């Protein structure tokens, strides 16, 4: 990944975090993704703080982690014991959490702070690969139940002023997420439906000639894309992208396009 920053706004990343704890266990089907995540600090540097929107937290309204030292939530099942001993003692950032709360409420959302909520694996899996020292404060913002794509774009717009600070925003999901279709044998599969939707997603997000209103409409109406529901039977892994786009409002760069668990996946950067 080599991308030249285009302005002085903080970067935004939409990235795949893989299958449960498998990337942290060195599972070979995640090799390309692991290398990509480990290379990010060399390209983007170290932010002062990190904001994560993960696929694994849905709340009735936008909710923000407000704890000083949020615990880890091992929200996966059936893995080896070591998967439940993973440590990533990253601190929270209460001032940033309060600022996010204020921005969301100023934009008409009834946001709330949750001082007890921990970080799920959509947070600690990619961050442990990217910033293993666990020293950069982190705040997580939930998705909103109902999973309305337009609402998540608006959440991103409400938070866009955070880019003026040195805060890295991460939308942690997966551009393909159909559990029945993944190949846990690590065999690379020919899957025209996966490839078609992935191409649509890359075109929608990265085409610099696409008008802003057209790009936004395509993302909000993502279900109309060919094979959309095959690739996302449920959209929680896609909607962190909508928050990222809402914050950025511009075309992204494709910084990863490779195979994870037999399926093609994409990561996007706004810089």
N, C-alpha and C positions, 0 to 999 in steps of 0.2 A: 504494500500500500504506500504510494507516494502521491501526496496531494499538496499543492501549494495553496496556502490560505489566501482567500480572495478579499478579506476585510479584517477588521479588528474585533469582530464579534466572536464570542466563544463558540466552540464547535458543538454540534449535535450529531449523535450517532444512533441509527437504528440498526440493531445487530441481533444475530441468533445467539441464544445462550445454550443451545444443545438440549440433550435429553437428560433431565434430572442432574445428578452429580457426575455423570459419566465423563465429562471433560476433565474434571479434577481427578478422576481415577485413571486417566491416560488412555481411555478407550480409543482404539485406532480409527474407528469410523468418524471421530471428531478431529483427526489430525490437522486438517487444513484450517478448521475453525480455531483450534488452539494456537496454531502459529500466527494466525491473523490477530487474535486478541493480544497475544504476548508482544506483538510488534507495535501496538497502538501507542504506547508512551513515547517511543522513539520518534514517532511522526507528529504527535499532538502535544507532547510535553506533559507536565504535571499540572493539573488544575488546582485551584485553591479549595474547591469543593465539587461534589458530584451529585447530580439529581438523577434518579432512576425512576422510570415508569415501567413496571414489570407486568408481564402477562398474568402473574400469579396472585394479584390482590385486586379484588373487586369490592366496592363498598357502595352504600346507598347514595352517597354524595362524595365529591372529591375529598379524600382524606390524606393527611400528611403525617409521616412519622415525626414525632416531636420529642423523642427520648434522647437523653445524653449518650447512652451506650446501648443501642438496641440489640437484643439478642438475635441469634440466628434461628430461623424456622426451617426445620428439615422437612419440607413439604413434599416428600417423595417416599415411595414404599417399595419394599422388596429388594433393596440393594445391600451389598456387604456392610458389615458393621463399621468399617472405616468411613463409610459415607455419612455416618451419624456422629463422627468424631471430628469432622472438618471444623476448623477454627478460622474466623476472619473477624478479629475484634475491632472493626472500624468504628470510629465515633460517629455520633449524630452531629447535627449542626442546628442548634435551636434557633439561632437568629435567622438563618436561611429558611427554616421551616415556618417561622412566624411571617417572614416576608412573602413566602408562597401563599400562605393562608390569607394575607391581606390582599394580594393581587387577585386571587380567585374570588374573594368576596366583593372586591371592587368591580369585578366584571359580572356580578349577578349570580355567582355560584354560592351555595350555602356550604362552604367548605368547613372541615373540622380538623383539629389536631388530635393525634392519638399518641400519647406518651408511652404507651405500653406495647405498641406494635413492634415486632421485630422485622428483620430483613429476610425475605424468602430467597429461594435459590436463584430466582431470576435476577437478584442483586448480587449475592455473594459468589456465585459461580463465575460470571464474567469478570467481576472486579478482582477476584483472587488471581485470575490469570493475567489481568492487565496491570494491577497495582498490588502485588503480593505483600508489600510491607504493611498494608492496612492502616495507613496514617492519614489518608485524605478523607475528611469528613464527608458524610453521605446523608442524603435525605431521599425518602421514597414517597411518591405520590401514587395513589390508587387509580385504577380504572373505575368507571361508574357502572353499576349494575344496569342492565338493559342494553349495554354495549352499542349505544347509538354513535355511529361514526362522526356525524356532524358535531355532536356534543364534545367529542374528544378533540376534534380540530379546534373548537372554541376554547377548550381548556389550554391547549398549546398557545393560542393567540394571547390568552390572558397572562401567560408566563413569559412572553417574548422579551420583556425588558430585562430578564435575568441574563440574557446574552451579553449585556454590557459589562458584566462582571466575569471573572475568570472561573466560570462554573461550567463544567462539562455535563451536558445532558445526554442521557442514554435511554433510548427506548429499547427495552430488553424483551424480545419475543422470538419470532421465527417467521420468515417469509413463506414457509411451507409448514403446515402442522396438521397432518392426518396420521394419527397414531397407527391406524390399520395399514397404512401404505409404506411406512418406514421399513428399511431393510436392516435388521439387527444382525444379519450375517455379514454386513459391510460390503455386500455385492453392489456394484454400481448398476442401477437399473435404467433402462430406457423407458422414460415416462413422458409421453408427449403432453399429457395434461399438466404435469408439473412444469415442464419447459415452457408451455404456452403462457401459463399464468405468471411465471417468473419473468418472462419477456415483457408481458404487459405491465408488470409492476415496475420494472426497470425503465421502460419507456415513459410511463406515467410520471415517475418521480425524477427522472434525470434529463429528459428532453428540454434543452434550454429554449426551444422555440415554442413550447406549449404555453399558451396564455394562462395566467394565474387562476382565473375563474374556471377554465377547462380542467386544469390539474386538480383543483379542489373538488370539482364536481365528480371527476373520475374516481377520486379516492373515497368520497362520500358514497358514491354509487358503486362501490367496488364489487358488489355481488353480481353486477351485470357483466363483469369480465368473464371470458370463457373459462370454464372449469374452476370458477372461484370457490364454489362450495365443496368441490373435491379437495382442493388445497387447504381450505379452512372450513371444516364442518362446523366449527365454532370459532368466532373471530377474536378471541382474547389475545392470541399471539400476534395478530395483525394490528390491533388498535394502538399499541405504543407508537407505531409509525404515524398514525394520525395526529397524535399529540406532538411528535417531533415536527411534522410538516406544519402544523399550526403555529409552532414557535418560529419556524424559519420562513415560511411563506414563499420559498424560492425553489429552484431546481437543486437537486442533490447530485453528488458524485457517487458512482458505484465503486465501492472500495473493496468489495469481496463478492465473488460469484463462484461458488465451488460446491462440492458435494458433501453433505453431512448425512450419515445413516442412509446412504443410497439415493438421496434426493438433493436436487439443486436448491441452493439457498443464496440469498443476497443480503449484503449489508450496505447501508447508505450513509453518507457523510455530508453534512452542511457545514461549511467552514468559511 
